[in-house]
């Protein structure tokens, strides 16, 4: 790929993200996400899926799963509202915390030793797909776990993990990791942002 093609692609992606931020602000303005809004968002994401922008790709995957039964249920609506507020940078309402910092992450965040450490990714990631995150770990000398065990070193929570995590399929992983950590197992629960910063991506 020549530099001009890459530059133009980046410009297109910037424009798409700007548009997505605008859409997110519009959809969340009334404090809820209804069926029609979710379907409109899905349609827009499908039209813009040809890029390799991880935000668009991950959000489309998330919305597609929510709408696969044809119904946006109340829990899905609440989660989508939190995700779109996170994308748009809007402040959440009192008692409705969307950022991973509200989750059971280690504080202060630990220094990460990548070489030979065991990592598990859960949730949806801005960095890329789960497979891309796992490949990144391997490139840094780390290992990927298949589940939460006493041997796990780091559970990484995706940027789009929201306050409704306890109702998600990955909520069991977080609960299990918390139980191990609370019992004295040296297992760290960290955010995607901290993982990316420590890795130097």
VODO-243151 format. One record per residue (C-alpha): residue in one letter; x, y negated, z negated. Coordinates in steps of 0.05 Angstrom, whole numbers, plus 5000, padded with zeros to 4 digits. Each point is the difference from the previous one (the first is absolute). Layout:
# VODO-243151
GUTI   residuo     c1     c2     c3
GUTI         A      X      Y      Z
...
END
This chain:
# VODO-243151
GUTI   residuo     c1     c2     c3
GUTI         X   5000   5000   5000
GUTI         X   5030   4932   5020
GUTI         X   5000   4942   4952
GUTI         X   4945   4963   5037
GUTI         X   4952   5059   4996
GUTI         X   5015   5007   4926
GUTI         X   4990   4925   4989
GUTI         X   4933   5001   5037
GUTI         X   4977   5061   4961
GUTI         X   5017   4965   4934
GUTI         X   4962   4938   5022
GUTI         X   4939   5043   5016
GUTI         X   5005   5035   4933
GUTI         X   5005   4934   4963
GUTI         X   4938   4976   5037
GUTI         X   4962   5064   4983
GUTI         X   5019   4996   4926
GUTI         X   4978   4927   4999
GUTI         X   4934   5020   5031
GUTI         X   4992   5058   4950
GUTI         X   5012   4952   4942
GUTI         X   4946   4954   5028
GUTI         X   4952   5059   5009
GUTI         X   5015   5023   4929
GUTI         X   4985   4931   4971
GUTI         X   4935   4997   5039
GUTI         X   4976   5069   4980
GUTI         X   5016   4991   4926
GUTI         X   4973   4929   4995
GUTI         X   4933   5024   4970
GUTI         X   5034   5047   4952
GUTI         X   4978   5065   5033
GUTI         X   5011   5043   5062
GUTI         X   4938   5029   5033
GUTI         X   4992   5055   5052
GUTI         X   4997   4953   5060
GUTI         X   5063   4963   4978
GUTI         X   5038   5065   4990
GUTI         X   4979   5024   5070
GUTI         X   5020   4934   5031
GUTI         X   5068   5004   4965
GUTI         X   5009   5071   5025
GUTI         X   4984   4979   5071
GUTI         X   5051   4943   4997
GUTI         X   5053   5046   4971
GUTI         X   4988   5052   5055
GUTI         X   5009   4946   5053
GUTI         X   5066   4979   4969
GUTI         X   5026   5070   4982
GUTI         X   5047   5003   5061
GUTI         X   5052   4961   4960
GUTI         X   5045   5034   4950
GUTI         X   4981   4951   4944
GUTI         X   4995   5043   4937
GUTI         X   4949   4954   4967
GUTI         X   4951   5008   5058
GUTI         X   5015   5075   5007
GUTI         X   4991   5014   4926
GUTI         X   4938   4958   4993
GUTI         X   4968   5034   5060
GUTI         X   5015   5068   4970
GUTI         X   4968   4978   4934
GUTI         X   4937   4970   5031
GUTI         X   4992   5060   5046
GUTI         X   4999   5048   4940
GUTI         X   4950   4955   4965
GUTI         X   4953   4999   5059
GUTI         X   5008   5072   5023
GUTI         X   4934   5019   4968
GUTI         X   4966   4939   5030
GUTI         X   4988   4967   4932
GUTI         X   5042   4950   4962
GUTI         X   4983   5019   4928
GUTI         X   5007   4951   4941
GUTI         X   5068   5027   4978
GUTI         X   5027   4995   5070
GUTI         X   4972   4930   5007
GUTI         X   5034   4978   4935
GUTI         X   5066   5031   5022
GUTI         X   4997   4968   5069
GUTI         X   4985   4933   4968
GUTI         X   5062   5006   4956
GUTI         X   5044   5020   5059
GUTI         X   4975   4942   5043
GUTI         X   5011   4951   4943
GUTI         X   5071   5027   4993
GUTI         X   5012   4989   5075
GUTI         X   4970   4930   5000
GUTI         X   5036   4979   4936
GUTI         X   4934   4980   4968
GUTI         X   4995   4999   4925
GUTI         X   4957   5056   4973
GUTI         X   4943   4989   4952
GUTI         X   5011   5007   4925
GUTI         X   5002   5073   4982
GUTI         X   5011   5022   5072
GUTI         X   5075   5007   5005
GUTI         X   5024   5026   5068
GUTI         X   5076   4996   4996
GUTI         X   5042   5060   4981
GUTI         X   5029   4961   4941
GUTI         X   4934   5015   4964
GUTI         X   5013   5074   5009
GUTI         X   5040   5045   4952
GUTI         X   5068   4983   5030
GUTI         X   5063   4999   4958
GUTI         X   5017   4932   4971
GUTI         X   5053   4977   5007
GUTI         X   5007   5035   5067
GUTI         X   5058   5049   4998
GUTI         X   5062   5000   5043
GUTI         X   4991   5054   5053
GUTI         X   5052   5054   5012
GUTI         X   4984   5028   5069
GUTI         X   5053   5054   5008
GUTI         X   4970   5069   4983
GUTI         X   4940   4968   4964
GUTI         X   4930   5028   5011
GUTI         X   4947   4951   5027
GUTI         X   4925   5006   5012
GUTI         X   4959   4948   5038
GUTI         X   4927   4989   4985
GUTI         X   4949   4951   5028
GUTI         X   5006   4958   5064
GUTI         X   5065   4965   5016
GUTI         X   5017   4934   5035
GUTI         X   5069   5029   5018
GUTI         X   4969   5052   5046
GUTI         X   4968   5069   4999
GUTI         X   5014   5050   4945
GUTI         X   5045   5038   5048
GUTI         X   5040   4937   5016
GUTI         X   5009   4987   4925
GUTI         X   5024   5071   4990
GUTI         X   5050   4993   5057
GUTI         X   5026   4936   4969
GUTI         X   5012   5037   4934
GUTI         X   5038   5056   5036
GUTI         X   5043   4948   5037
GUTI         X   5020   4973   4931
GUTI         X   5019   5069   4973
GUTI         X   4936   5011   4961
GUTI         X   4952   5059   5000
GUTI         X   4925   5002   5010
GUTI         X   4955   5036   4950
GUTI         X   4936   5037   5019
GUTI         X   4965   4982   4935
GUTI         X   5007   4972   4929
GUTI         X   5044   5045   4957
GUTI         X   5047   4991   4941
GUTI         X   5058   4997   5050
GUTI         X   4972   4939   5037
GUTI         X   5042   4938   4991
GUTI         X   4958   4946   5034
GUTI         X   4926   4994   5018
GUTI         X   4994   4942   5050
GUTI         X   4932   4964   5004
GUTI         X   4982   4971   5068
GUTI         X   4985   4926   5006
GUTI         X   4927   5015   5014
GUTI         X   4989   5040   4936
GUTI         X   4947   4958   4964
GUTI         X   4966   4998   4933
GUTI         X   4953   5055   5024
GUTI         X   5057   5050   5001
GUTI         X   4968   5044   4947
GUTI         X   4943   5015   5049
GUTI         X   5048   5016   5057
GUTI         X   5026   5069   5019
GUTI         X   5070   4977   4981
GUTI         X   4975   4978   4931
GUTI         X   5015   5070   4974
GUTI         X   5073   4993   5019
GUTI         X   5006   4934   4963
GUTI         X   4965   5029   4938
GUTI         X   5045   5061   5000
GUTI         X   5063   4957   5007
GUTI         X   4976   4955   4943
GUTI         X   4990   5061   4956
GUTI         X   5070   5026   5014
GUTI         X   5031   4931   4989
GUTI         X   4962   4990   4935
GUTI         X   5025   5068   4975
GUTI         X   5072   4979   5010
GUTI         X   5015   5027   5070
GUTI         X   5047   4950   5035
GUTI         X   4951   4986   5057
GUTI         X   4993   4930   5027
GUTI         X   4937   4971   5032
GUTI         X   5019   4943   5047
GUTI         X   4969   4954   5052
GUTI         X   5015   5003   5074
GUTI         X   5028   4929   4995
GUTI         X   5051   5021   4949
GUTI         X   5019   5062   5040
GUTI         X   5010   4958   5064
GUTI         X   5041   4948   4963
GUTI         X   5045   5052   4967
GUTI         X   5010   5036   5066
GUTI         X   5019   4935   5034
GUTI         X   4952   5008   5059
END
